[in-house]
């Protein structure tokens, strides 16, 4: 497929300002490999599965009932079920932009028509509120999710207008009418309210970018500034849950409900960038730094509380009680990407990579029809297989389930994978920056007209070999800079440039951070980045009490795990510890580690005198599984953090 350059990138995020410009689906195309395979499953199986469940659960049917005036009788799903339809539409829009699939286009238009029919004449759109027998509009801002749902509607419309500008399906018109109503109701002279679940801020900011209407950005700014003033009623978990406890400029870390916190931070970043509010952006950077340093799991997951799906306090990161909701991972990527575009810090791309491989890739089953909602780092009891015909009432990890009563995660994964091409690379006035590694084709034009064309060949993360092949002709343009991210874990990386004209290669070390290569590129010039993929042992900060004295095995961007399937019949990974002096090794296509069995009959007192040496046990070598592949072979116990023996 021919890719063309347009002024506005076909991307979920298109800031008006910033250090970097995202390259969209029309400029970057993932052509295979780890993420290409997952995009294929997403496009051919997951989106269809989601639509079938939206139908069978009645969540799509709610719009039909709204249109024919039969609500509230027969309404099904939670108060936020409308949002899952909008996320599904967003995923479809990005997938249509990637593939031009006419069947998906027909499916998209059919769903939009049902949504259109449910919209009220003044622009109001929600199947849970506003009719006789239902709560009044905007009467439950803490829990009603009306504005949250509209935020996802706005993001779906933005995806559509960016991938199919001028389309006559009507989705953009629906979104604009609803956004106008929001501005009328909640503007400076309207209701002094916010939504209990942040999301409308992101949607309004992107809708402003897509339409050029400054009212929407101003409304997003108002919502951001109203947080932290005690706008919402207090609840059992406190206003921290809603990020309504401290003004955003005074907060030191992300806190409260992890999805809400990340969505809010992403929306605040949009506002900061587009209004030129450097103080707000600096506050958000400080919050990101603190959150990554003290409140993020080794997988990139966020949120350690089950009861309120929230961040814990600093260093509160229990492996066996990790909530690490898939949606929080998606939200973390949204926030980190916006900071990356604003400032170009490669550490944000590092976190995005870690979260993609160890949260987003972990959630869906290989067939794309079952999902993890939460992502524990230690499964103590073998899971129970989910009935494919049932809807799971629980979010906790067991085995992947086909659907949940709260099914925010499946369509969130779907829209992320469908738009993933737009998170690979960026451009500035000097060249192009590669942030994520996959087989890709890049074709773009810089602001001054320089044409850039190159392909990336790699089987990353199976290996650390990444080859960038220039397809440009030096005679057609001036020099430009190719910037490659070198992950923080990749000490010892090497970089080689082999010119097409046969002149000597340039071979050098590439320190973690970024490597910049400026030259007049010729067709056939090759850049090879070699990332060291030797498995490594990682220890936690000693202040993370729950895993003190434990290590995790990592290989490249992937976290590895012990799974009982690999250590013996009826084995319990809780009984295993790292053998003294053990180091991970690769053989037969897997990573192996020596462990000792600390188990016994469990009789007696479970405490001994400090310093007393445990009984010696023979060590044995066991294979590890990449964390994103765990629980694919049936019920099992699993642990990421392995106790170290001395």
C-alpha positions, -999 to +999 in steps of 0.1 A: +000+000+000+013+035-008+017+057+022+012+094+018+022+123+040-005+147+053-004+177+075-022+160+104-008+126+113-032+096+113-024+091+150-043+091+183-022+121+195-015+152+173-003+180+196-003+216+183+032+220+197+060+199+210+096+187+206+085+158+183+058+152+157+042+117+157+043+098+125+009+083+117-004+053+100+001+069+066+038+073+073+047+042+094+035+007+087+043-023+109+049-051+084+053-082+105+071-096+135+059-097+171+035-067+168+025-074+133+013-109+143-007-094+172-022-067+149-033-094+125-051-113+153-066-081+166-080-072+132-093-106+122-105-120+155-105-096+185-126-068+169-152-094+157-152-110+191-158-077+208-187-068+186-203-102+191-201-097+229-214-061+227-244-076+209-249-106+231-245-086+263-271-060+250-247-030+252-252-022+215-289-029+219-291-002+245-287+024+217-315+007+197-338+010+228-328+046+232-337+053+196-371+036+198-380+051+232-382+019+252-355+027+278-350+022+307-368-012+304-344-038+291-313-017+295-283-040+301-247-034+314-231-011+338-235+027+337-204+030+315-212+003+289-217+029+262-180+037+263-171+001+252-191+007+220-171+039+214-137+022+221-148-005+197-155+021+171-122+037+177-104+004+172-124-002+140-114+033+127-077+027+132-079-008+117-097+005+087-070+032+084-044+004+085-060-021+061-088-004+040-109-035+048-143-030+032-160-054+055-148-035+086-159-003+069-194-017+065-194-029+101-183+006+113-210+024+094-237+000+107-227+006+143-225+044+138-260+045+124-273+028+156-254+053+178-267+082+157-303+072+161-299+074+199-286+110+201-310+135+215-318+167+195-297+189+217-266+166+214-270+146+246-260+109+242-262+083+270-283+052+274-282+053+313-295+088+321-319+114+311-352+096+305-383+089+326-374+062+350-337+070+348-315+094+368-315+130+355-287+141+333-254+150+351-270+139+384-242+115+394-209+130+383-190+108+409-201+075+394-224+081+364-196+082+338-216+103+314-187+126+305-163+096+306-184+079+279-184+111+258-147+113+260-144+079+244-169+090+217-147+120+209-116+098+206-135+075+182-146+105+161-110+118+160-097+084+149-123+084+121-116+120+109-079+114+109-080+081+089-110+090+067-113+128+065-146+139+050-163+105+056-201+108+054-209+083+082-218+111+106-197+101+136-178+134+137-211+153+136-224+132+166-193+141+185-194+178+177-230+181+188-222+163+221-191+184+227-210+216+221-235+205+247-207+197+272-193+232+267-227+248+272-234+228+303-199+228+319-183+260+306-172+289+327-208+301+332-222+266+336-220+237+360-189+238+382-184+200+378-160+173+367-164+136+359-155+111+385-136+091+358-112+113+338-113+108+301-134+136+287-103+159+290-083+138+265-113+135+242-120+172+241-084+182+236-080+158+206-114+169+192-102+205+194-071+195+175-091+176+149-118+203+143-098+235+151-125+246+176-108+262+206-139+258+228-131+222+233-096+228+244-108+255+268-134+231+282-107+205+287-086+231+305-115+240+328-120+203+337-083+199+345-082+230+367-113+220+386-097+188+398-083+189+433-108+214+447-131+189+463-155+193+434-169+158+438-186+143+469-162+125+493-163+087+492-150+057+511-116+058+495-114+096+496-113+121+468-078+108+459-096+081+441-109+108+416-077+129+416-099+155+433-079+158+465-050+181+454-048+206+425-029+191+396+000+216+398+006+207+435+004+169+432+037+150+435+027+116+420-001+098+402-025+085+429-059+070+434-076+049+408-048+040+383-068+043+351-084+075+362-050+089+372-033+081+339-062+093+318-063+126+338-026+131+334-028+125+297-055+150+293-037+175+315-006+170+293-027+178+262-039+210+278-004+220+289+011+215+255-016+232+235-019+262+258+018+266+263+015+260+300+051+251+309+044+251+346+016+225+343+038+204+320+067+205+345+043+194+373+032+164+352+068+155+344+076+155+381+045+132+388+056+108+361+092+106+375+079+099+410+054+073+398+079+054+377+105+055+404+082+043+433+048+031+421+054+010+390+059-027+388+088-043+369+064-052+342+054-016+337+021-023+354+005+002+377-020-001+405-014-023+436-048-022+452-077-045+443-104-028+463-102+006+446-080-004+415-056+022+428-020+031+432-006+023+467+018+044+486+055+047+476+071+012+474+038-006+480+042-031+451+032-066+463+037-092+437+009-115+447-016-087+452-006-068+421-037-054+403-019-039+374-050-034+354-046-037+316-064-004+312-040+013+335-011+000+313-029+016+283-034+048+302+003+048+312+013+045+276-010+074+267+006+097+294+042+087+286+037+092+249+024+127+254+054+136+276+078+120+250+063+141+222+066+172+243+102+168+254+118+139+236+129+120+267+138+084+257+129+071+292+093+075+283+098+053+253+115+028+276+084+026+298+061+024+268+082-006+255+081-023+289+044-018+293+036-030+258+055-063+261+045-071+297+010-057+301-007-050+268+007-082+251-001-102+282-038-095+283-051-112+251-050-149+245-032-160+213-065-163+195-075-128+206-108-139+222-100-140+259-082-115+282-067-107+315-082-078+332-056-076+360-021-088+357-007-104+389+030-111+393+025-141+415-003-166+410-005-188+442-034-210+432-040-225+398-066-206+379-100-219+368-108-221+331-134-196+320-166-208+304-164-192+269-201-186+269-202-168+303-194-133+314-168-132+342-179-114+373-144-110+385-114-089+374-088-107+394-063-129+376-071-166+372-071-175+335-080-153+306-118-148+302-137-140+271-156-111+286-162-093+319-191-075+335-167-046+334-151-051+300-131-020+296-099-039+289-107-059+257-116-028+236-088-008+251-063-034+240-080-035+206-077+002+200-041+003+212-030-025+188-049-011+159-031+023+163+003+009+174+020+020+141+016+056+153+037+049+185+068+037+166+084+069+152+084+107+153+100+135+133+114+170+140+130+196+118+162+176+117+151+141+110+133+110+123+134+092+157+127+055+161+113+047+195+100+012+192+115-017+172+095-038+148+096-046+111+083-013+097+083+008+066+087+046+071+079+072+045+076+108+054+085+144+045+101+169+068+088+204+071+113+218+046+104+192+020+132+166+026+118+132+017+127+103+041+123+067+033+137+037+051+127+002+062+134-017+094+142-054+094+142-072+127+128-102+146+131-082+179+127-092+207+137-128+196+170-112+189+185-078+194+195-073+158+179-042+142+187-032+106+176+001+091+179+002+053+178+036+036+155+038+006+163+074-001+186+089-027+212+114-015+208+134-047+172+142-038+178+160-005+201+174+022+214+154+052+191+145+080+194+128+114+183+093+122+179+089+160+177+054+175+166+047+211+190+026+230+170+011+260+182+017+295+188-020+300+210-023+268+245-014+282+270-027+256+249-020+226+268-016+193+260+005+162+274+000+127+268+021+096+276+004+063+274+029+034+260+016+001+289+030-019+314+006-003+332+031+018+344+018+053+318+010+079+315+031+111+313+008+141+309+023+176+294+016+210+259+030+216+253+040+252+218+038+267+197+068+257+197+079+221+221+074+192+221+101+165+233+095+130+234+125+106+244+120+070+233+124+034+216+091+031+219+070+000+196+041-010+211+010+004+229+025+033+224+002+063+224+010+100+227-020+123+219-017+160+229-047+181+211-048+215+226-073+240+199-099+248+217-119+273+193-127+301+199-107+333+190-108+369+173-077+383+169-068+420+143-045+434+149-014+455+153-025+491+123-003+501+099-025+481+093-048+511+072-073+493+100-086+471+131-078+492+156-106+487+141-116+454+153-112+418+135-112+385+149-126+352+147-102+322+157-107+286+156-075+265+123-058+271+106-090+283+101-100+319+103-138+325+085-160+350+085-194+367+054-213+358+044-246+375+038-262+341+076-262+336+088-273+371+069-306+376+036-322+382+018-306+411+048-283+416+043-250+435+065-222+424+063-208+459+086-236+470+114-226+446+143-203+452+173-193+431+202-216+436+233-200+451+254-184+423+228-192+396+228-171+364+202-174+336+213-191+304+197-196+270+194-230+253+169-247+231+152-214+225+144-207+261+159-191+292+168-215+320+178-209+357+190-232+385+167-234+415+164-253+447+133-266+464+126-250+498+094-269+502+085-294+529+055-308+546+046-275+560+044-289+596+056-270+626+065-234+631+072-213+599+099-192+616+135-199+625+163-181+644+178-153+623+209-164+605+201-201+608+209-218+575+182-238+559+187-274+550+206-278+518+188-290+487+200-302+453+197-276+426+180-283+392+176-263+360+142-252+350+130-232+320+113-198+323+084-185+303+080-149+290+055-133+313+032-123+284+029-161+276+020-173+310-013-192+316-015-202+280-010-239+288-038-244+313-041-238+350-008-231+368+009-212+396+034-186+385+058-161+400+080-133+385+101-125+416+122-155+427+137-156+462+175-155+461+195-178+484+229-170+498 
